[in-house]
Amino acid sequence: MGEFEKLLTEVRACMLCSCHLPLGPRPVLQALPSARLLIVGQAPGRKVHETGIPFRDASGDRLRDWTGLSDEAFYDARRVAILPMGFCYPGTGKSGDLPPRPECAAAWRERLLAGLKKIKLTLVIGAYAQAYHLPGAKGTLTEIVSAWRDHLPALLPLPHPSPRNQLWLRRNPWFEEELLPVLKDRVRAALSDS
């Protein structure tokens, strides 16, 4: 077993914040050193916790549509890594899921990212992922996403694909008109064999 595989085994057995998780720990991630596309989200929701499959919910359906990836391509860990900021379902708050537990990123993130040397494009989804992966970016999520060109070619900030974001999508038609075609092209290029 290689070093990265050992690290994944450690992550999947993690109990760091078990006393804070309403459904207990169940780290959900997907990664192999050969991956070319990295998807960084917030944390698994309840449905993802139940299945143990990243983005196996309505948000994932929308994200696959945005990226133009089939289920088969999206869940090919040899090509697509999915590392949320928190690997376990954090529970529900007043207006949706709670933030990802901070212990997770502190314990695992840098070690995992160091093993993903072939990443060509990182999709940075939502405010928690953007705060970590775009530390110099200032402003609201809308301002950061609207400045998406500033982060190319390596990074592309996105809003969360949750069905709760329908209003955001209606208020920001430029996202679907301008950014989504580029997103699909960049994903296709990142996953190409050339």
C-alpha positions in Angstrom: 0.0 0.0 0.0 1.4 3.4 -1.0 1.7 6.5 1.2 -1.4 8.2 -0.2 -3.5 5.0 0.2 -2.3 4.8 3.9 -3.3 8.4 4.4 -6.8 7.8 2.9 -7.2 4.8 5.3 -6.3 7.1 8.2 -8.8 9.8 7.1 -11.6 7.3 6.6 -11.0 6.0 10.2 -10.9 9.6 11.7 -12.7 10.1 15.0 -11.3 13.6 15.8 -14.6 15.4 16.2 -16.9 12.4 16.8 -18.4 14.0 19.9 -19.6 17.0 17.8 -21.3 15.1 15.0 -25.0 14.3 15.4 -24.8 11.2 13.2 -21.3 10.2 14.2 -18.2 10.2 12.0 -18.3 9.0 8.4 -15.6 10.7 6.4 -16.8 11.1 2.8 -14.1 12.0 0.2 -12.7 10.7 -3.1 -9.1 11.0 -4.2 -6.2 9.3 -5.9 -2.8 10.8 -6.8 -3.6 10.6 -10.5 -6.6 13.0 -10.2 -6.6 16.1 -12.5 -9.7 17.8 -11.3 -10.2 18.8 -7.6 -13.7 19.6 -6.3 -13.7 21.4 -2.9 -17.0 21.9 -1.2 -18.3 22.5 2.3 -19.1 19.2 4.0 -21.4 16.3 3.3 -25.1 16.7 3.8 -27.4 14.2 5.5 -28.1 12.3 2.3 -24.4 12.1 1.4 -23.6 10.9 5.0 -26.2 8.1 4.5 -24.8 6.9 1.2 -21.1 7.6 1.8 -20.9 8.9 -1.8 -19.8 12.5 -2.3 -22.4 14.8 -3.9 -24.9 12.0 -4.2 -27.8 14.4 -3.8 -29.6 17.2 -5.6 -26.6 19.5 -5.2 -24.4 16.9 -6.9 -27.0 16.5 -9.7 -26.7 20.2 -10.4 -22.9 20.2 -10.1 -22.6 17.4 -12.6 -24.8 19.4 -14.9 -22.7 22.5 -14.4 -19.5 20.6 -15.2 -20.9 18.5 -18.0 -19.6 15.3 -16.3 -21.5 12.0 -16.4 -21.9 10.1 -13.2 -19.2 7.7 -14.4 -16.7 10.5 -15.1 -17.5 12.4 -11.9 -17.0 9.4 -9.7 -13.8 8.2 -11.3 -11.3 8.9 -8.5 -8.4 8.3 -10.9 -9.4 11.6 -12.6 -11.6 13.5 -10.1 -10.8 14.2 -6.5 -13.5 15.4 -4.1 -12.2 16.9 -0.8 -14.8 18.9 1.1 -13.5 21.3 3.8 -15.1 18.9 6.4 -15.4 15.2 5.6 -18.3 14.4 7.9 -21.9 15.7 8.1 -21.8 18.5 10.7 -25.5 18.6 11.5 -28.2 21.1 10.8 -28.5 24.7 12.0 -31.3 27.3 11.7 -30.8 28.0 8.0 -29.2 24.8 6.7 -26.3 22.6 7.5 -23.8 23.7 10.1 -20.3 24.8 9.0 -17.7 22.1 8.4 -15.8 21.1 11.6 -12.5 23.0 11.7 -10.6 20.0 13.0 -10.9 18.3 9.7 -9.0 20.7 7.5 -6.4 21.3 10.2 -5.7 17.6 10.5 -5.9 16.4 6.9 -6.1 19.0 4.2 -2.4 19.9 3.5 -1.4 16.3 3.6 -4.0 15.2 1.1 -3.4 18.2 -1.2 0.3 17.4 -1.1 -0.4 14.0 -2.6 -2.5 15.5 -5.5 0.3 16.7 -7.7 -1.5 16.3 -11.1 -4.4 18.7 -10.4 -5.0 21.0 -13.3 -8.2 22.7 -12.1 -9.7 23.2 -8.6 -13.4 24.0 -8.3 -13.8 26.1 -5.1 -17.4 25.8 -4.1 -19.0 28.1 -1.5 -17.7 30.5 1.1 -15.8 28.0 3.4 -13.8 26.5 0.6 -13.2 30.0 -0.9 -11.9 31.3 2.5 -9.3 28.5 2.5 -8.3 28.2 -1.1 -8.6 31.9 -2.1 -7.3 33.6 1.1 -6.5 36.9 -0.7 -10.0 37.2 -2.2 -12.1 39.9 -0.6 -15.8 40.4 -0.6 -19.0 38.4 -0.6 -19.4 35.1 -2.2 -21.1 36.9 -5.2 -18.2 39.2 -5.5 -15.6 36.4 -5.4 -17.5 34.3 -7.9 -18.1 37.3 -10.2 -14.3 37.8 -10.2 -13.8 34.2 -11.4 -11.5 35.3 -14.3 -8.9 36.5 -11.7 -8.4 33.0 -10.4 -7.9 31.1 -13.7 -6.3 28.9 -14.9 -5.8 26.9 -11.7 -8.9 27.8 -9.6 -12.5 28.5 -10.4 -14.8 29.8 -7.6 -18.4 28.7 -7.7 -21.5 29.1 -5.5 -22.9 26.1 -3.8 -25.0 24.1 -6.3 -27.7 23.5 -3.6 -31.4 23.8 -4.7 -31.5 26.5 -2.0 -29.5 28.8 -4.3 -32.3 29.2 -6.9 -32.7 32.9 -5.9 -29.0 33.5 -6.2 -28.9 32.0 -9.7 -31.9 34.1 -10.8 -30.3 37.3 -9.5 -27.0 36.5 -11.2 -27.8 35.4 -14.8 -24.1 36.1 -15.8 -23.2 32.9 -13.9 -25.0 30.6 -16.3 -24.4 32.8 -19.4 -20.7 33.5 -18.9 -19.1 31.2 -16.3 -20.8 27.8 -17.0 -19.6 27.5 -20.6 -16.0 28.3 -19.4 -16.4 25.8 -16.5 -17.4 23.0 -18.9 -14.5 23.8 -21.2 -12.0 24.0 -18.4 -13.2 20.7 -16.8 -13.0 19.0 -20.2 -9.4 20.3 -20.7 -8.3 19.3 -17.2 -9.5 15.8 -17.8 -8.1 15.4 -21.3 -5.2 13.1 -21.8 -3.0 15.8 -23.4 
